[in-house]
C-alpha cells in the first residue's frame, strides 16, 4: 500500500489472510451490534444505498422554550457496499444535523449534511432547557460525546481481518459494483 492509498483512507487486508465469502463478512459486521458500542449495523437495501448501514444516533432531543418547542438531531451514518469482484468494502460516510424551533411568532430550522470521508471528528455538547410546559421541569435535555473513530475503527478492523479491503468513496454511486 502506497502513500496515496493511505491518504485516501484505504486499508488493505492483513497479510496472509484469505478473503472470506461475502455473506460471512456481512454476518461478522452485523455481529458488531452490541450494547457496548454506540452505533448499530443493519442490512441495507443494496446498490447505491449500501448493503449494510451503520448508524450512530448521536443526539435526538426535544425541549420547550419560552414560547414554543425546539428539537435537535445529530447522526453519523456509514454506508457499506460489498464488492465480491474486488474483495473490498466501499465506505461512504454521511453526517446530518437538524435543528428547529417553533413558536409564536416564528419558525426556524437549519440542516447540515455531509457526504464523503471523515478524516477525524470529535464533538461533544450539553444543553439545559424546559423539558415540558411545566415551568418547574427544567433540566438537562441532552448530553453527547462523539468520536468518529469509535465507529470506523471496529468496522475497518472486521473488514481487514476478514481478508477484504476498506475503501472510502465520495458518492453513493461508487458504493455498488
ZAMARGU-4260 file (C-alpha; in steps of 0.2 Angstrom, whole numbers, plus 5000, padded with zeros to 4 digits):
<rodrens>
0) 5000/5000/5000 | 5007/5017/4995 | 5007/5034/5002 | 4992/5039/4991 | 4982/5024/4997
5) 4985/5029/5015 | 4980/5047/5011 | 4964/5041/5003 | 4960/5031/5019 | 4961/5014/5010
10) 4965/5000/5022 | 4972/4984/5015 | 4968/4966/5022 | 4980/4959/5035 | 4994/4950/5026
15) 4991/4931/5023 | 4973/4932/5027 | 4962/4924/5013 | 4946/4934/5009 | 4930/4926/5017
20) 4914/4924/5007 | 4903/4940/5006 | 4889/4933/5017 | 4901/4928/5031 | 4908/4946/5031
25) 4891/4953/5031 | 4887/4942/5046 | 4903/4947/5055 | 4898/4966/5053 | 4881/4963/5059
30) 4888/4954/5074 | 4896/4971/5079 | 4878/4975/5086 | 4881/4976/5105 | 4876/4986/5120
35) 4894/4991/5122 | 4896/5000/5106 | 4887/5017/5102 | 4881/5013/5085 | 4870/4999/5076
40) 4873/4990/5060 | 4858/4984/5049 | 4855/4977/5032 | 4853/4990/5019 | 4844/4989/5003
45) 4859/4987/4992 | 4865/4996/4977 | 4869/5014/4979 | 4861/5014/4996 | 4873/5001/5003
50) 4872/4983/5008 | 4875/4987/5026 | 4871/5003/5036 | 4880/5008/5052 | 4872/5022/5061
55) 4876/5032/5077 | 4861/5042/5083 | 4872/5055/5092 | 4858/5067/5098 | 4839/5066/5097
60) 4832/5078/5109 | 4816/5089/5111 | 4813/5103/5123 | 4802/5118/5127 | 4807/5136/5125
65) 4798/5151/5132 | 4785/5152/5118 | 4787/5136/5109 | 4796/5120/5106 | 4813/5115/5100
70) 4822/5100/5093 | 4840/5095/5089 | 4845/5079/5080 | 4863/5074/5075 | 4868/5057/5067
75) 4883/5049/5058 | 4880/5035/5045 | 4892/5024/5037 | 4885/5015/5021 | 4895/4999/5016
80) 4895/4992/4999 | 4902/4975/4997 | 4911/4971/4981 | 4914/4952/4978 | 4923/4956/4962
85) 4937/4966/4971 | 4935/4959/4989 | 4933/4976/4995 | 4920/4986/5005 | 4917/5003/4999
90) 4913/5015/5013 | 4903/5032/5012 | 4901/5042/5027 | 4886/5054/5030 | 4883/5066/5044
95) 4867/5075/5047 | 4862/5089/5059 | 4844/5096/5060 | 4839/5109/5072 | 4822/5118/5073
100) 4812/5130/5084 | 4793/5133/5083 | 4784/5145/5092 | 4774/5162/5092 | 4778/5171/5082
105) 4791/5162/5072 | 4798/5146/5065 | 4816/5142/5061 | 4826/5127/5055 | 4843/5123/5050
110) 4850/5107/5042 | 4868/5102/5039 | 4873/5087/5028 | 4890/5080/5024 | 4894/5065/5012
115) 4911/5058/5009 | 4926/5053/5020 | 4929/5060/5038 | 4947/5060/5042 | 4943/5064/5061
120) 4929/5071/5070 | 4926/5073/5089 | 4912/5083/5096 | 4903/5085/5112 | 4889/5095/5119
125) 4876/5098/5133 | 4860/5108/5134 | 4848/5113/5148 | 4830/5119/5145 | 4812/5116/5150
130) 4808/5098/5146 | 4789/5101/5146 | 4777/5116/5148 | 4778/5114/5167 | 4789/5129/5172
135) 4797/5118/5186 | 4803/5105/5174 | 4819/5112/5169 | 4835/5102/5167 | 4847/5093/5155
140) 4839/5089/5138 | 4854/5082/5130 | 4872/5077/5133 | 4883/5069/5120 | 4901/5064/5115
145) 4905/5058/5098 | 4922/5052/5091 | 4920/5045/5073 | 4935/5033/5076 | 4924/5024/5089
150) 4913/5019/5074 | 4925/5017/5060 | 4939/5008/5068 | 4929/4992/5073 | 4921/4991/5056
155) 4938/4993/5047 | 4946/4980/5059 | 4932/4967/5055 | 4934/4970/5036 | 4953/4969/5035
160) 4954/4954/5047 | 4942/4945/5035 | 4954/4947/5020 | 4944/4962/5012 | 4950/4980/5008
165) 4942/4995/5016 | 4940/5009/5003 | 4932/5026/5006 | 4922/5033/4992 | 4915/5050/4989
170) 4897/5047/4982 | 4883/5034/4983 | 4886/5030/4965 | 4903/5022/4970 | 4896/5010/4983
175) 4889/4997/4970 | 4899/4986/4959
</rodrens>
